Amino acid sequence: MSEFIYGIDIGGTTIKIGLFSKLGTLINKWEINTNTTNFGKNILNDIATFIKSNEVPLEKVIGYGFGVPGPVIDTTVLNCVNLGWNQVDIKKELSTVLQNENIFVANDANAAALGETKNGASKGFKDSVMITLGTGVGSGVIIDNKIITGSNGAAGELGHIKLIHDNGLPCGCGNNGCLETVASATGLKNITCHLLNDSKKISTLKCSKELNAKMIFDAANNMDELAITAIDRFTYYIATAIQIITVSVNPEIVVIGGGVSKAGEPLLNKIINHFKNIGFSSVKDTKIVLAKLGNDAGIYGAAGMVKV
Amino acid sequence: MSEFIYGIDIGGTTIKIGLFSKLGTLINKWEINTNTTNFGKNILNDIATFIKSNEVPLEKVIGYGFGVPGPVIDTTVLNCVNLGWNQVDIKKELSTVLQNENIFVANDANAAALGETKNGASKGFKDSVMITLGTGVGSGVIIDNKIITGSNGAAGELGHIKLIHDNGLPCGCGNNGCLETVASATGLKNITCHLLNDSKKISTLKCSKELNAKMIFDAANNMDELAITAIDRFTYYIATAIQIITVSVNPEIVVIGGGVSKAGEPLLNKIINHFKNIGFSSVKDTKIVLAKLGNDAGIYGAAGMVKV
């Protein structure tokens, strides 16, 4: 009898592999390195080799879920700069070697959002949005316990909402003024550098290559006024993204995750305060919470897609 | 055998009643006045009286769909200023008198979006968004052929996206800087008045109570530079809303409806041009089209909700 599910989160540096029970309980997890050489051609082989060498025989596996850092339609990754991939149909590549047709694929931010719904901060809520604040801004929209992928796999690309209409900074996507340019770790640095260049305020911070989000949060904790202003703007932009998503799909709960969310409750409270000021009347009470699963959200969500 | 469906669109001035076949073909339609006196207490009675006096016997009716100008959860309208209603459960109020439990209710903009999917501009597309540009801005999000209502009935309230962050105009919702303040008929007038007050450009237009969207479009057609600038900004804001929705839920098609959309292809082309400039790369080719059903979209969508 099949009784196990694999949830696999393929990142640019490591691949996280989780073994789950049929009911979605995490039994064990591993990490292997992502081999991005040769256009990432070995990545799927490496995963298959690991799984076949694992103690669980293939016939005991119900199915496999994958999270990948790129847009996905059905089981096909459209492109994945971090992995060196162009179009890759993961199901087609792996179904024979894993002797399993029950293979599901999602964008990693979408998988993380589903993971938090399956076992984390949004557990028990059927409609949720997760915003992942890292180097960039990822997000996932869950409606009726399912990931919304959209017609081009671009649903939940909230990081690319055009938010700044005059003199917006260039974004990695080719546009400028995207949410990501002001609401990610990089965005916080951008705001801080802008303030440092633009204002006469004395600050302990300097706009340099080394400046990072943690340094800015630390400075704010030490009452550095410029850092406080920077974080105020930064959290306003995040609140604006939440304002937009609450009048677009009106989720029950918004989950804030990613490296930046390690700043914790003080960050969250600033976001909530801004949101209370700008939120549409009937959605002002939308729950806004911190993610719970950290780096495991992806494997939970990947496994959560598998039909049992 | 039951073979008919009623689709009913309750507006602040008139109630549109459509009789549809089981397959969704419109057989006949009528309009009755909306009696908003006494907090709209007679509205549902008036509808029931009309239907009972109609030639189709109640037992031949499969079910009823309603569109209403307010937020809806399940079959309950939460509030409806235009009708004088507070909370009204339409199913509870009408199921006995109509001898039918198959009653469905949606916000009117959501119903219109579904109507265009059932028989209009977005027919054949399972994921679509309709933006209705009238006195205000309404919208509806359809995913997998179903209306997304959200947890407070506020999904598809794109008119209340906060778009202007500095010196935004007050919106009817109590906030300021909402999309509706710059992307509705009123919004176009707002932009034009702002330009008239602010610039030295010579224009045939004057900012007065009488100024309306049609006058501004006419002036632009007569090469009035200020009117052309106003419409350029106006269409940019609409394109921005489309930019946002395409990275949020990534529909296959966006439908532009409402009174303002009567400006037709020239308006549409300006919106598309702006969208091509600011759209996220993978969704730049999202179809943007004009609505087809006009005032009938609501009854089509209302009927389209009924389970057959």
Contacts between the chains, C-beta under 8 A, distances in Angstrom:
chain1	res1	chain2	res2	distance
A	71	B	282	6.1
A	78	B	282	7.5
A	127	B	150	6.7
A	127	B	151	5.7
A	141	B	248	6.8
A	141	B	249	6.7
A	143	B	143	6.6
A	143	B	148	6.3
A	148	B	143	6.3
A	148	B	249	5.8
A	148	B	250	7.8
A	149	B	250	7.5
A	150	B	127	6.7
A	150	B	249	5.9
A	150	B	250	2.3
A	150	B	251	7.0
A	150	B	283	7.9
A	151	B	127	5.7
A	151	B	250	5.7
A	151	B	251	6.5
A	151	B	252	4.2
A	151	B	286	7.8
A	152	B	250	5.7
A	152	B	282	4.8
A	152	B	283	5.5
A	153	B	250	7.4
A	153	B	282	7.3
A	154	B	246	6.9
A	154	B	247	6.0
A	154	B	250	4.2
A	154	B	280	6.3
A	154	B	282	5.0
A	154	B	283	5.0
A	155	B	247	7.8
A	155	B	248	6.7
A	155	B	249	5.0
A	155	B	250	4.0
A	156	B	247	8.0
A	156	B	248	7.3
A	157	B	247	4.1
A	157	B	248	7.9
A	157	B	250	7.4
A	157	B	280	6.1
A	158	B	247	6.3
A	158	B	248	6.5
A	160	B	247	4.9
A	160	B	280	4.5
A	161	B	243	7.3
A	161	B	244	5.3
A	161	B	247	5.8
A	161	B	248	7.6
A	162	B	240	6.3
A	162	B	243	5.2
A	162	B	244	7.5
A	162	B	278	5.2
A	165	B	240	7.5
A	173	B	280	6.2
A	173	B	281	5.9
A	174	B	281	5.8
A	175	B	278	6.6
A	175	B	280	6.9
A	175	B	281	7.8
A	240	B	162	6.3
A	240	B	165	7.5
A	243	B	161	7.3
A	243	B	162	5.2
A	244	B	161	5.3
A	244	B	162	7.4
A	244	B	244	5.9
A	244	B	248	7.3
A	245	B	248	6.4
A	246	B	154	6.8
A	247	B	154	6.0
A	247	B	155	7.8
A	247	B	156	8.0
A	247	B	157	4.2
A	247	B	158	6.3
A	247	B	160	4.9
A	247	B	161	5.8
A	248	B	141	6.8
A	248	B	155	6.7
A	248	B	156	7.3
A	248	B	157	8.0
A	248	B	158	6.5
A	248	B	161	7.6
A	248	B	244	7.2
A	248	B	245	6.4
A	248	B	248	4.9
A	248	B	249	6.9
A	249	B	141	6.7
A	249	B	148	5.8
A	249	B	150	5.9
A	249	B	155	5.1
A	249	B	248	6.9
A	249	B	249	6.6
A	250	B	148	7.8
A	250	B	149	7.5
A	250	B	150	2.3
A	250	B	151	5.7
A	250	B	152	5.7
A	250	B	153	7.4
A	250	B	154	4.2
A	250	B	155	4.0
A	250	B	157	7.5
A	251	B	150	7.0
A	251	B	151	6.5
A	252	B	151	4.2
A	278	B	162	5.2
A	278	B	175	6.6
A	280	B	154	6.3
A	280	B	157	6.1
A	280	B	160	4.5
A	280	B	173	6.2
A	280	B	175	6.9
A	281	B	173	5.9
A	281	B	174	5.8
A	281	B	175	7.8
A	282	B	71	6.1
A	282	B	78	7.5
A	282	B	152	4.8
A	282	B	153	7.3
A	282	B	154	5.0
A	283	B	150	7.9
A	283	B	152	5.5
A	283	B	154	5.0
A	286	B	151	7.7
